Amino acid sequence: MVDGPSLHGDTALGRPVGGSDVVAFGRDLTVSYRVWSPKSGYPGHGAYRDFHTHDHRTGLKPARVTGRAVPPEDKAPYDPQRAAAAVDGHVADFVDVVRRRLVSESERIGRPAHVVAAFDTELFGHWWYEGPLWLERVLRALPAAGVQVGTLSDAITAGYVGAPVELPPSSWGSGKDWQVWTGDKVADLVQLNAEVVDTALSTVDKALTQTLDGPTPRDRVADQILRETLLTVSSDWPFMVSKDSAADYARYRAHLHAHATRESRRGAGRRAAATTAQRLADGWNRADGLFGALDARRLRC
Protein backbone atom coordinates (compact mmCIF):
# COMPACT_ATOMS: atom_id res chain seq x y z
CA MET A 1 0.00 0.00 0.00
CA VAL A 2 1.26 3.43 -0.96
CA ASP A 3 -0.47 6.78 -0.98
CA GLY A 4 -2.04 8.15 -4.13
CA PRO A 5 0.60 10.83 -4.82
CA SER A 6 3.30 8.11 -4.91
CA LEU A 7 1.67 6.99 -8.16
CA HIS A 8 0.97 10.57 -9.26
CA GLY A 9 -2.70 10.02 -8.42
CA ASP A 10 -3.06 7.17 -10.92
CA THR A 11 -4.46 4.55 -8.55
CA ALA A 12 -6.83 2.82 -10.97
CA LEU A 13 -4.56 -0.25 -11.17
CA GLY A 14 -1.90 -1.93 -9.10
CA ARG A 15 1.65 -1.34 -10.34
CA PRO A 16 4.60 -3.75 -10.25
CA VAL A 17 7.58 -2.08 -8.58
CA GLY A 18 10.55 -2.01 -10.94
CA GLY A 19 11.47 -5.51 -12.02
CA SER A 20 10.28 -7.15 -8.79
CA ASP A 21 7.20 -9.22 -8.07
CA VAL A 22 5.98 -6.60 -5.57
CA VAL A 23 2.77 -4.86 -6.64
CA ALA A 24 2.08 -1.38 -5.26
CA PHE A 25 -1.51 -0.32 -4.75
CA GLY A 26 -2.26 3.37 -4.34
CA ARG A 27 -4.84 4.66 -1.89
CA ASP A 28 -7.52 6.49 -3.86
CA LEU A 29 -7.73 9.82 -2.03
CA THR A 30 -10.94 10.91 -3.74
CA VAL A 31 -12.67 7.98 -2.05
CA SER A 32 -10.60 7.54 1.10
CA TYR A 33 -10.82 11.20 2.12
CA ARG A 34 -14.60 10.97 2.29
CA VAL A 35 -13.85 9.21 5.57
CA TRP A 36 -10.30 10.15 6.54
CA SER A 37 -10.17 13.90 5.90
CA PRO A 38 -9.69 15.82 9.17
CA LYS A 39 -11.70 18.72 7.75
CA SER A 40 -14.62 17.06 5.98
CA GLY A 41 -14.50 13.33 6.82
CA TYR A 42 -17.58 11.53 8.08
CA PRO A 43 -16.34 11.04 11.68
CA GLY A 44 -16.53 14.80 12.29
CA HIS A 45 -20.28 14.91 11.66
CA GLY A 46 -22.22 16.60 14.44
CA ALA A 47 -24.35 13.53 15.21
CA TYR A 48 -21.48 11.20 16.01
CA ARG A 49 -20.10 10.56 19.48
CA ASP A 50 -17.43 13.06 20.42
CA PHE A 51 -14.12 11.31 21.10
CA HIS A 52 -12.52 14.07 23.13
CA THR A 53 -15.32 15.04 25.52
CA HIS A 54 -15.21 12.88 28.67
CA ASP A 55 -17.21 12.78 31.84
CA HIS A 56 -14.13 12.34 34.01
CA ARG A 57 -16.09 11.04 36.97
CA THR A 58 -17.42 8.02 35.06
CA GLY A 59 -15.00 7.84 32.14
CA LEU A 60 -17.91 7.86 29.69
CA LYS A 61 -18.25 9.99 26.54
CA PRO A 62 -21.78 11.38 26.78
CA ALA A 63 -21.68 14.06 24.08
CA ARG A 64 -21.98 14.23 20.33
CA VAL A 65 -19.66 16.27 18.15
CA THR A 66 -22.37 18.92 17.80
CA GLY A 67 -20.07 21.32 15.94
CA ARG A 68 -16.36 21.80 15.32
CA ALA A 69 -16.17 25.09 17.20
CA VAL A 70 -18.43 24.05 20.09
CA PRO A 71 -16.57 23.86 23.43
CA PRO A 72 -16.87 20.60 25.42
CA GLU A 73 -19.20 22.05 28.06
CA ASP A 74 -21.67 23.12 25.36
CA LYS A 75 -21.78 19.83 23.45
CA ALA A 76 -25.24 18.31 22.96
CA PRO A 77 -26.03 14.87 24.46
CA TYR A 78 -25.27 11.85 22.30
CA ASP A 79 -28.35 10.47 20.51
CA PRO A 80 -27.91 6.92 19.11
CA GLN A 81 -30.85 7.27 16.71
CA ARG A 82 -29.49 10.51 15.30
CA ALA A 83 -26.07 8.84 14.88
CA ALA A 84 -27.57 5.78 13.14
CA ALA A 85 -29.38 8.03 10.67
CA ALA A 86 -26.09 9.82 9.94
CA VAL A 87 -24.45 6.45 9.30
CA ASP A 88 -27.11 5.59 6.71
CA GLY A 89 -26.53 8.89 4.95
CA HIS A 90 -22.78 8.41 4.89
CA VAL A 91 -23.10 4.85 3.63
CA ALA A 92 -25.23 6.04 0.72
CA ASP A 93 -22.79 8.86 -0.03
CA PHE A 94 -19.76 6.55 0.06
CA VAL A 95 -21.35 3.99 -2.25
CA ASP A 96 -22.28 6.75 -4.69
CA VAL A 97 -18.75 8.18 -4.65
CA VAL A 98 -17.20 4.73 -5.21
CA ARG A 99 -19.51 3.93 -8.14
CA ARG A 100 -18.89 7.28 -9.83
CA ARG A 101 -15.15 6.94 -9.28
CA LEU A 102 -15.10 3.45 -10.79
CA VAL A 103 -16.94 4.66 -13.87
CA SER A 104 -14.76 7.73 -14.38
CA GLU A 105 -11.47 5.87 -13.81
CA SER A 106 -12.49 3.04 -16.15
CA GLU A 107 -13.35 5.56 -18.85
CA ARG A 108 -10.06 7.40 -18.29
CA ILE A 109 -7.81 4.35 -18.71
CA GLY A 110 -9.98 2.56 -21.27
CA ARG A 111 -10.31 -0.65 -19.25
CA PRO A 112 -11.97 -1.78 -16.00
CA ALA A 113 -10.44 0.03 -13.02
CA HIS A 114 -10.53 -0.57 -9.31
CA VAL A 115 -10.75 1.78 -6.34
CA VAL A 116 -8.65 1.26 -3.22
CA ALA A 117 -10.11 2.69 0.00
CA ALA A 118 -7.64 2.29 2.85
CA PHE A 119 -7.72 3.44 6.48
CA ASP A 120 -5.82 2.99 9.71
CA THR A 121 -7.82 0.34 11.55
CA GLU A 122 -7.94 2.21 14.86
CA LEU A 123 -10.33 4.63 13.18
CA PHE A 124 -13.12 2.08 13.46
CA GLY A 125 -14.48 2.00 17.00
CA HIS A 126 -11.67 3.99 18.60
CA TRP A 127 -11.56 7.45 17.04
CA TRP A 128 -14.90 6.93 15.33
CA TYR A 129 -17.35 5.17 17.63
CA GLU A 130 -19.85 4.51 14.82
CA GLY A 131 -17.12 3.35 12.43
CA PRO A 132 -17.76 -0.42 12.76
CA LEU A 133 -21.48 0.10 12.05
CA TRP A 134 -20.66 2.23 9.01
CA LEU A 135 -18.18 -0.38 7.78
CA GLU A 136 -20.69 -3.21 8.18
CA ARG A 137 -23.36 -1.35 6.26
CA VAL A 138 -20.93 -0.28 3.52
CA LEU A 139 -19.77 -3.86 2.97
CA ARG A 140 -23.40 -4.87 2.49
CA ALA A 141 -24.41 -1.85 0.41
CA LEU A 142 -21.56 -1.98 -2.12
CA PRO A 143 -22.41 -5.46 -3.52
CA ALA A 144 -26.09 -4.53 -3.48
CA ALA A 145 -25.18 -1.57 -5.69
CA GLY A 146 -23.29 -3.79 -8.12
CA VAL A 147 -19.78 -3.06 -6.81
CA GLN A 148 -17.52 -6.08 -6.35
CA VAL A 149 -15.64 -5.96 -3.05
CA GLY A 150 -12.34 -7.82 -2.72
CA THR A 151 -8.82 -7.90 -1.35
CA LEU A 152 -5.66 -6.70 -3.06
CA SER A 153 -4.83 -10.32 -3.86
CA ASP A 154 -8.22 -10.59 -5.56
CA ALA A 155 -7.34 -7.51 -7.61
CA ILE A 156 -4.12 -9.12 -8.81
CA THR A 157 -5.90 -12.35 -9.70
CA ALA A 158 -8.56 -10.41 -11.61
CA GLY A 159 -5.89 -8.59 -13.63
CA TYR A 160 -6.18 -5.09 -12.18
CA VAL A 161 -2.45 -4.54 -12.72
CA GLY A 162 -0.81 -2.01 -15.01
CA ALA A 163 2.69 -1.15 -16.13
CA PRO A 164 5.69 -1.19 -13.74
CA VAL A 165 6.73 1.95 -11.87
CA GLU A 166 9.71 3.19 -9.90
CA LEU A 167 8.48 4.29 -6.47
CA PRO A 168 9.91 7.36 -4.74
CA PRO A 169 10.47 7.37 -0.95
CA SER A 170 6.92 7.87 0.27
CA SER A 171 4.46 7.55 3.14
CA TRP A 172 0.88 8.40 4.10
CA GLY A 173 2.22 11.20 6.33
CA SER A 174 2.49 14.95 5.90
CA GLY A 175 4.23 15.84 2.66
CA LYS A 176 3.78 12.21 1.56
CA ASP A 177 7.48 11.65 2.25
CA TRP A 178 9.38 10.60 5.42
CA GLN A 179 9.61 14.00 7.11
CA VAL A 180 7.27 13.07 9.98
CA TRP A 181 9.62 10.28 11.07
CA THR A 182 13.02 11.54 9.87
CA GLY A 183 12.71 15.33 9.82
CA ASP A 184 14.69 17.89 11.80
CA LYS A 185 12.21 17.86 14.68
CA VAL A 186 12.94 14.21 15.41
CA ALA A 187 16.63 13.99 14.53
CA ASP A 188 17.38 13.01 18.14
CA LEU A 189 14.94 10.08 17.96
CA VAL A 190 16.39 8.95 14.63
CA GLN A 191 19.83 8.82 16.26
CA LEU A 192 18.45 7.08 19.35
CA ASN A 193 16.74 4.44 17.22
CA ALA A 194 19.90 3.70 15.25
CA GLU A 195 21.93 3.25 18.43
CA VAL A 196 19.36 1.05 20.14
CA VAL A 197 18.83 -1.19 17.12
CA ASP A 198 22.59 -1.67 16.69
CA THR A 199 22.98 -2.45 20.40
CA ALA A 200 20.09 -4.89 20.44
CA LEU A 201 21.01 -6.85 17.33
CA SER A 202 24.68 -7.20 18.24
CA THR A 203 23.80 -8.25 21.80
CA VAL A 204 21.18 -10.79 20.78
CA ASP A 205 23.42 -12.23 18.07
CA LYS A 206 26.26 -12.64 20.57
CA ALA A 207 23.98 -14.21 23.19
CA LEU A 208 22.56 -16.78 20.81
CA THR A 209 25.91 -17.79 19.30
CA GLN A 210 27.29 -18.72 22.72
CA THR A 211 24.86 -21.61 23.04
CA LEU A 212 26.41 -25.07 23.43
CA ASP A 213 25.88 -27.76 20.81
CA GLY A 214 22.29 -28.89 20.36
CA PRO A 215 19.00 -27.03 20.04
CA THR A 216 19.15 -23.39 21.08
CA PRO A 217 16.96 -22.83 24.13
CA ARG A 218 14.69 -19.85 24.23
CA ASP A 219 16.44 -16.83 25.76
CA ARG A 220 13.97 -14.65 27.67
CA VAL A 221 16.57 -11.91 28.12
CA ALA A 222 17.18 -11.73 24.37
CA ASP A 223 13.42 -11.72 23.81
CA GLN A 224 12.99 -8.75 26.14
CA ILE A 225 15.83 -6.85 24.52
CA LEU A 226 14.08 -7.11 21.17
CA ARG A 227 10.71 -6.29 22.75
CA GLU A 228 12.08 -3.08 24.25
CA THR A 229 13.77 -2.23 20.98
CA LEU A 230 10.50 -2.54 19.09
CA LEU A 231 8.87 -0.25 21.64
CA THR A 232 11.72 2.24 21.33
CA VAL A 233 11.43 2.55 17.56
CA SER A 234 7.62 2.76 17.54
CA SER A 235 6.62 5.18 14.80
CA ASP A 236 4.11 6.85 17.13
CA TRP A 237 6.86 8.62 19.10
CA PRO A 238 8.29 10.67 16.21
CA PHE A 239 4.76 11.15 14.88
CA MET A 240 3.69 12.71 18.19
CA VAL A 241 6.79 14.91 18.30
CA SER A 242 6.43 16.08 14.68
CA LYS A 243 2.76 16.84 15.24
CA ASP A 244 3.46 18.48 18.64
CA SER A 245 0.97 16.12 20.27
CA ALA A 246 2.21 15.21 23.78
CA ALA A 247 5.77 15.50 22.44
CA ASP A 248 7.36 15.36 25.90
CA TYR A 249 5.53 12.13 26.69
CA ALA A 250 6.61 10.61 23.37
CA ARG A 251 10.27 11.40 24.04
CA TYR A 252 9.95 10.06 27.58
CA ARG A 253 8.56 6.74 26.33
CA ALA A 254 11.18 6.37 23.61
CA HIS A 255 14.03 6.99 26.05
CA LEU A 256 12.42 4.76 28.69
CA HIS A 257 12.38 1.78 26.34
CA ALA A 258 15.88 2.60 25.11
CA HIS A 259 17.04 2.51 28.73
CA ALA A 260 15.26 -0.82 29.23
CA THR A 261 17.02 -2.20 26.15
CA ARG A 262 20.44 -1.14 27.44
CA GLU A 263 19.77 -2.36 30.98
CA SER A 264 18.42 -5.74 29.83
CA ARG A 265 21.54 -6.34 27.74
CA ARG A 266 23.86 -6.14 30.74
CA GLY A 267 25.16 -9.61 31.24
CA ALA A 268 23.27 -11.04 28.27
CA GLY A 269 25.24 -14.04 27.06
CA ARG A 270 27.59 -14.01 30.07
CA ARG A 271 26.93 -16.77 32.58
CA ALA A 272 28.35 -14.83 35.51
CA ALA A 273 25.83 -12.05 35.06
CA ALA A 274 22.95 -14.16 33.77
CA THR A 275 20.95 -13.97 36.99
CA THR A 276 21.15 -10.18 37.08
CA ALA A 277 20.26 -9.91 33.40
CA GLN A 278 17.28 -12.22 33.86
CA ARG A 279 16.05 -10.27 36.89
CA LEU A 280 16.27 -6.98 35.00
CA ALA A 281 14.57 -8.41 31.91
CA ASP A 282 11.81 -9.94 34.04
CA GLY A 283 11.18 -6.59 35.67
CA TRP A 284 10.82 -4.83 32.37
CA ASN A 285 8.65 -7.64 31.08
CA ARG A 286 6.20 -7.13 33.92
CA ALA A 287 5.86 -3.53 32.79
CA ASP A 288 5.73 -4.33 29.06
CA GLY A 289 5.18 -7.96 28.18
CA LEU A 290 3.34 -7.62 24.89
CA PHE A 291 4.29 -9.55 21.73
CA GLY A 292 4.19 -12.82 23.66
CA ALA A 293 5.18 -14.85 20.59
CA LEU A 294 8.34 -12.81 20.01
CA ASP A 295 11.28 -15.23 19.88
CA ALA A 296 14.80 -13.86 19.39
CA ARG A 297 15.95 -17.15 17.88
CA ARG A 298 14.09 -16.29 14.68
CA LEU A 299 16.72 -13.66 13.92
CA ARG A 300 19.05 -16.51 13.05
CA CYS A 301 16.79 -17.81 10.27
Salt bridges, closest charged atoms under 4 A:
ASP3 OD1 - ARG27 NE 2.87
ASP3 OD2 - LYS176 NZ 2.56
ASP10 OD2 - ARG15 NH2 2.87
ASP10 OD1 - ARG108 NH2 2.74
ASP28 OD2 - ARG101 NE 2.82
ASP50 OD1 - LYS75 NZ 3.41
ASP88 OD1 - ARG137 NH1 2.62
ASP93 OD2 - ARG34 NH2 2.66
ASP96 OD2 - ARG100 NE 2.89
GLU105 OE2 - ARG101 NH1 3.71
GLU105 OE1 - ARG108 NH2 2.93
GLU136 OE2 - ARG140 NE 3.52
ASP188 OD2 - ARG251 NE 2.81
ASP223 OD2 - ARG218 NE 2.73
GLU228 OE1 - HIS257 ND1 2.87
GLU263 OE2 - HIS259 NE2 3.75
ASP288 OD2 - HIS257 ND1 3.99
ASP295 OD2 - ARG297 NH2 2.75
